[in-house]
Amino acid sequence: MIEVAVPAVVAIVAAGATLTNKIHNRISDVDRRLDTFELRVAQDYVAKTDLAEITDRIEQHMIRIENKLDRIIIK
């Protein structure tokens, strides 16, 4: 009876180790991909303060254009 149990236990432990290893590899792969994505986001996207400054400058230019158009229409 013990001759049957030992290989079965070894097979179960080996299957568990293989499953654990595959799960660990998948988690590592997802972690690496997430790190790459975070790096791309940090490099490619504009900071919120910079965007607010740019938007404010565009808004000021649009106001000046509107004022000029209003003066042209009034004449």
DSSP file (Angstrom, degrees, kcal/mol; ACC not computed):
  #  RESIDUE AA STRUCTURE BP1 BP2  ACC     N-H-->O    O-->H-N    N-H-->O    O-->H-N    TCO  KAPPA ALPHA  PHI   PSI    X-CA   Y-CA   Z-CA
    1    1 A M    >>        0   0    0      0, 0.0     4,-1.6     0, 0.0     3,-0.8   0.000 360.0 360.0 360.0 -40.6    0.0    0.0    0.0
    2    2 A I  H 3>  +     0   0    0      1,-0.2     4,-2.2     2,-0.2     0, 0.0   0.793 360.0  64.0 -66.6 -27.2    2.8    2.5    0.8
    3    3 A E  H 34 S+     0   0    0      1,-0.2    -1,-0.2     2,-0.2     0, 0.0   0.806 107.8  41.7 -65.9 -28.3    4.3    1.8   -2.6
    4    4 A V  H <> S+     0   0    0     -3,-0.8     4,-1.3     2,-0.1    -2,-0.2   0.829 113.2  52.6 -84.9 -35.9    1.2    3.3   -4.2
    5    5 A A  H  X S+     0   0    0     -4,-1.6     4,-2.7     2,-0.2     5,-0.2   0.885 102.4  57.0 -71.5 -39.9    0.9    6.2   -1.8
    6    6 A V  H  X S+     0   0    0     -4,-2.2     4,-2.6     1,-0.2     5,-0.2   0.947 109.6  43.0 -61.7 -51.5    4.4    7.5   -2.2
    7    7 A P  H  > S+     0   0    0      0, 0.0     4,-2.5     0, 0.0    -1,-0.2   0.866 114.3  52.9 -62.6 -33.0    4.4    8.0   -6.0
    8    8 A A  H  X S+     0   0    0     -4,-1.3     4,-2.4     2,-0.2    -2,-0.2   0.926 111.0  45.6 -66.5 -43.5    0.9    9.5   -5.7
    9    9 A V  H  X S+     0   0    0     -4,-2.7     4,-2.6     2,-0.2     5,-0.2   0.913 113.4  50.0 -64.9 -42.1    2.0   12.0   -3.0
   10   10 A V  H  X S+     0   0    0     -4,-2.6     4,-2.6    -5,-0.2    -2,-0.2   0.906 111.3  49.2 -62.0 -41.7    5.1   12.9   -5.1
   11   11 A A  H  X S+     0   0    0     -4,-2.5     4,-2.5     2,-0.2    -2,-0.2   0.904 111.7  48.4 -64.5 -42.0    2.9   13.4   -8.2
   12   12 A I  H  X S+     0   0    0     -4,-2.4     4,-2.4     2,-0.2    -2,-0.2   0.914 113.1  47.3 -65.3 -42.7    0.5   15.6   -6.3
   13   13 A V  H  X S+     0   0    0     -4,-2.6     4,-2.5     2,-0.2    -2,-0.2   0.915 112.9  49.3 -64.4 -42.5    3.4   17.7   -4.8
   14   14 A A  H  X S+     0   0    0     -4,-2.6     4,-2.4     2,-0.2    -2,-0.2   0.900 111.6  49.0 -64.0 -40.6    5.0   18.0   -8.3
   15   15 A A  H  X S+     0   0    0     -4,-2.5     4,-2.5     2,-0.2    -2,-0.2   0.907 111.9  49.1 -65.1 -41.6    1.6   19.1   -9.8
   16   16 A G  H  X S+     0   0    0     -4,-2.4     4,-2.6     2,-0.2    -2,-0.2   0.904 111.6  48.9 -63.8 -41.2    1.2   21.6   -7.1
   17   17 A A  H  X S+     0   0    0     -4,-2.5     4,-2.4     2,-0.2    -2,-0.2   0.902 112.1  48.8 -65.5 -40.9    4.7   23.0   -7.6
   18   18 A T  H  X S+     0   0    0     -4,-2.4     4,-2.5     2,-0.2    -2,-0.2   0.925 112.7  47.6 -64.5 -44.2    4.1   23.2  -11.4
   19   19 A L  H  X S+     0   0    0     -4,-2.5     4,-2.4     1,-0.2    -2,-0.2   0.917 112.6  48.9 -62.9 -43.7    0.8   25.0  -10.9
   20   20 A T  H  X S+     0   0    0     -4,-2.6     4,-2.4     1,-0.2    -1,-0.2   0.901 111.1  50.7 -62.3 -41.1    2.4   27.4   -8.4
   21   21 A N  H  X S+     0   0    0     -4,-2.4     4,-2.4     2,-0.2    -2,-0.2   0.906 110.7  48.4 -64.3 -42.6    5.3   28.1  -10.8
   22   22 A K  H  X S+     0   0    0     -4,-2.5     4,-2.3     2,-0.2    -2,-0.2   0.921 112.5  48.1 -64.6 -43.1    2.9   28.8  -13.7
   23   23 A I  H  X S+     0   0    0     -4,-2.4     4,-2.5     1,-0.2    -2,-0.2   0.917 111.6  50.5 -62.9 -42.4    0.8   31.2  -11.6
   24   24 A H  H  X S+     0   0    0     -4,-2.4     4,-2.5     1,-0.2    -2,-0.2   0.907 110.1  49.9 -62.0 -42.5    3.9   32.9  -10.3
   25   25 A N  H  X S+     0   0    0     -4,-2.4     4,-2.3     2,-0.2    -1,-0.2   0.896 110.9  49.4 -63.8 -40.2    5.2   33.4  -13.9
   26   26 A R  H  X S+     0   0    0     -4,-2.3     4,-2.5     2,-0.2    -2,-0.2   0.915 111.5  48.6 -65.7 -41.9    1.9   34.8  -15.0
   27   27 A I  H  X S+     0   0    0     -4,-2.5     4,-2.5     1,-0.2    -2,-0.2   0.911 111.7  49.7 -64.0 -41.6    1.8   37.2  -12.1
   28   28 A S  H  X S+     0   0    0     -4,-2.5     4,-2.4     2,-0.2    -1,-0.2   0.894 110.6  50.6 -63.0 -39.9    5.4   38.3  -12.9
   29   29 A D  H  X S+     0   0    0     -4,-2.3     4,-2.4     2,-0.2    -2,-0.2   0.923 111.8  46.4 -64.2 -45.0    4.4   38.8  -16.5
   30   30 A V  H  X S+     0   0    0     -4,-2.5     4,-2.4     1,-0.2    -2,-0.2   0.903 112.4  51.4 -64.0 -40.7    1.4   41.0  -15.6
   31   31 A D  H  X S+     0   0    0     -4,-2.5     4,-2.2     2,-0.2    -2,-0.2   0.906 110.6  48.2 -63.0 -42.4    3.6   42.9  -13.1
   32   32 A R  H  X S+     0   0    0     -4,-2.4     4,-2.1     2,-0.2    -2,-0.2   0.907 112.2  48.9 -65.1 -42.4    6.2   43.6  -15.8
   33   33 A R  H  X S+     0   0    0     -4,-2.4     4,-2.3     1,-0.2    -2,-0.2   0.889 110.8  50.5 -65.0 -38.8    3.6   44.7  -18.3
   34   34 A L  H  X S+     0   0    0     -4,-2.4     4,-2.7     2,-0.2    -2,-0.2   0.893 109.0  51.5 -65.8 -40.0    2.0   47.0  -15.8
   35   35 A D  H  X S+     0   0    0     -4,-2.2     4,-2.1     2,-0.2    -2,-0.2   0.907 110.3  49.3 -62.2 -41.2    5.4   48.5  -15.0
   36   36 A T  H  X S+     0   0    0     -4,-2.1     4,-2.2     2,-0.2    -2,-0.2   0.915 111.6  49.0 -63.9 -43.0    6.0   49.1  -18.7
   37   37 A F  H  X S+     0   0    0     -4,-2.3     4,-2.5     1,-0.2    -2,-0.2   0.922 110.0  51.1 -62.8 -44.4    2.6   50.7  -19.1
   38   38 A E  H  X S+     0   0    0     -4,-2.7     4,-2.4     1,-0.2    -1,-0.2   0.891 109.7  50.6 -60.8 -39.2    3.2   53.0  -16.1
   39   39 A L  H  X S+     0   0    0     -4,-2.1     4,-1.8     2,-0.2    -1,-0.2   0.914 110.5  48.7 -65.4 -42.7    6.5   54.1  -17.5
   40   40 A R  H  X S+     0   0    0     -4,-2.2     4,-2.6     2,-0.2     5,-0.3   0.904 111.6  49.8 -64.0 -40.3    4.9   54.9  -20.9
   41   41 A V  H  X S+     0   0    0     -4,-2.5     4,-1.9     1,-0.2    -2,-0.2   0.924 110.7  49.7 -63.3 -43.6    2.1   56.9  -19.2
   42   42 A A  H  < S+     0   0    0     -4,-2.4    -1,-0.2    -5,-0.2    -2,-0.2   0.839 117.6  40.6 -65.5 -31.9    4.6   58.9  -17.1
   43   43 A Q  H  < S+     0   0    0     -4,-1.8    -2,-0.2    -5,-0.2    -1,-0.2   0.846 121.6  37.4 -84.0 -34.8    6.7   59.7  -20.3
   44   44 A D  H  < S+     0   0    0     -4,-2.6     2,-0.2    -5,-0.2    -3,-0.2   0.731  99.2  76.1 -96.5 -24.0    3.9   60.4  -22.8
   45   45 A Y  S  < S-     0   0    0     -4,-1.9     2,-0.2    -5,-0.3     0, 0.0  -0.603  75.9-116.0 -99.2 154.7    1.1   62.2  -20.9
   46   46 A V        -     0   0    0     -2,-0.2    -2,-0.1     1,-0.1    -1,-0.1  -0.584  31.5-110.5 -86.9 143.0    1.0   65.8  -19.8
   47   47 A A     >  -     0   0    0     -2,-0.2     4,-2.4     1,-0.1     5,-0.2  -0.359  26.5-117.4 -68.0 153.2    0.8   66.7  -16.1
   48   48 A K  H  > S+     0   0    0      1,-0.2     4,-2.3     2,-0.2     5,-0.2   0.874 114.5  50.8 -62.6 -38.8   -2.4   68.2  -14.9
   49   49 A T  H  > S+     0   0    0      2,-0.2     4,-2.1     1,-0.2    -1,-0.2   0.904 110.6  48.9 -67.5 -39.8   -0.8   71.5  -13.9
   50   50 A D  H  > S+     0   0    0      2,-0.2     4,-2.5     1,-0.2    -2,-0.2   0.909 111.3  50.1 -64.7 -40.9    0.8   71.8  -17.3
   51   51 A L  H  X S+     0   0    0     -4,-2.4     4,-2.7     1,-0.2     5,-0.2   0.902 109.3  51.3 -64.2 -40.4   -2.5   71.1  -19.0
   52   52 A A  H  X S+     0   0    0     -4,-2.3     4,-2.2     2,-0.2    -1,-0.2   0.903 110.8  48.8 -63.4 -40.2   -4.2   73.7  -16.9
   53   53 A E  H  X S+     0   0    0     -4,-2.1     4,-2.2     2,-0.2    -2,-0.2   0.923 112.9  46.8 -64.9 -44.6   -1.6   76.3  -17.8
   54   54 A I  H  X S+     0   0    0     -4,-2.5     4,-2.4     1,-0.2    -2,-0.2   0.918 112.5  50.0 -64.3 -43.5   -1.8   75.5  -21.5
   55   55 A T  H  X S+     0   0    0     -4,-2.7     4,-2.4     1,-0.2    -1,-0.2   0.892 109.7  51.5 -62.7 -39.5   -5.6   75.6  -21.4
   56   56 A D  H  X S+     0   0    0     -4,-2.2     4,-2.3    -5,-0.2    -1,-0.2   0.905 109.4  49.7 -64.1 -41.8   -5.5   78.9  -19.7
   57   57 A R  H  X S+     0   0    0     -4,-2.2     4,-2.1     2,-0.2    -2,-0.2   0.918 111.5  48.5 -63.8 -42.5   -3.2   80.4  -22.3
   58   58 A I  H  X S+     0   0    0     -4,-2.4     4,-2.5     1,-0.2    -2,-0.2   0.912 110.4  52.0 -63.1 -41.6   -5.5   79.1  -25.1
   59   59 A E  H  X S+     0   0    0     -4,-2.4     4,-2.2     1,-0.2    -1,-0.2   0.903 108.0  51.2 -62.0 -41.6   -8.5   80.6  -23.4
   60   60 A Q  H  X S+     0   0    0     -4,-2.3     4,-2.0     2,-0.2    -1,-0.2   0.902 110.8  48.7 -62.7 -41.2   -6.8   84.0  -23.1
   61   61 A H  H  X S+     0   0    0     -4,-2.1     4,-2.3     1,-0.2    -2,-0.2   0.904 110.0  51.6 -64.9 -40.3   -5.9   84.0  -26.8
   62   62 A M  H  X S+     0   0    0     -4,-2.5     4,-2.7     1,-0.2    -2,-0.2   0.896 108.0  52.1 -64.0 -38.8   -9.5   83.1  -27.6
   63   63 A I  H  X S+     0   0    0     -4,-2.2     4,-2.4     2,-0.2    -1,-0.2   0.913 109.3  49.8 -62.8 -42.3  -10.8   85.9  -25.5
   64   64 A R  H  X S+     0   0    0     -4,-2.0     4,-2.1     2,-0.2    -2,-0.2   0.911 111.2  49.0 -62.9 -41.1   -8.5   88.3  -27.4
   65   65 A I  H  X S+     0   0    0     -4,-2.3     4,-2.5     2,-0.2    -2,-0.2   0.920 110.6  50.7 -64.1 -43.3   -9.7   87.0  -30.7
   66   66 A E  H  X S+     0   0    0     -4,-2.7     4,-2.6     1,-0.2    -2,-0.2   0.913 109.6  50.6 -60.3 -42.6  -13.4   87.4  -29.6
   67   67 A N  H  X S+     0   0    0     -4,-2.4     4,-2.2     2,-0.2    -1,-0.2   0.906 110.5  49.1 -63.1 -41.3  -12.7   91.0  -28.5
   68   68 A K  H  X S+     0   0    0     -4,-2.1     4,-2.0     2,-0.2    -1,-0.2   0.913 111.7  48.9 -64.0 -42.4  -11.1   91.8  -31.9
   69   69 A L  H  X S+     0   0    0     -4,-2.5     4,-2.5     1,-0.2    -2,-0.2   0.901 109.6  52.4 -64.7 -39.5  -14.1   90.2  -33.8
   70   70 A D  H  X S+     0   0    0     -4,-2.6     4,-2.3     1,-0.2    -1,-0.2   0.908 109.3  49.5 -61.3 -41.0  -16.5   92.2  -31.6
   71   71 A R  H  X S+     0   0    0     -4,-2.2     4,-1.5     1,-0.2    -1,-0.2   0.872 110.9  50.1 -66.7 -35.5  -14.7   95.4  -32.5
   72   72 A I  H  < S+     0   0    0     -4,-2.0    -2,-0.2     2,-0.2    -1,-0.2   0.913 112.3  46.9 -67.4 -42.1  -14.8   94.6  -36.2
   73   73 A I  H  < S+     0   0    0     -4,-2.5    -2,-0.2     1,-0.2    -1,-0.2   0.886 109.2  54.4 -67.9 -38.1  -18.5   93.9  -36.0
   74   74 A I  H  <        0   0    0     -4,-2.3    -1,-0.2     1,-0.3    -2,-0.2   0.864 360.0 360.0 -65.3 -35.6  -19.2   97.1  -34.1
   75   75 A K     <        0   0    0     -4,-1.5    -1,-0.3    -5,-0.2    -2,-0.2   0.499 360.0 360.0 -68.6 360.0  -17.5   99.2  -36.7
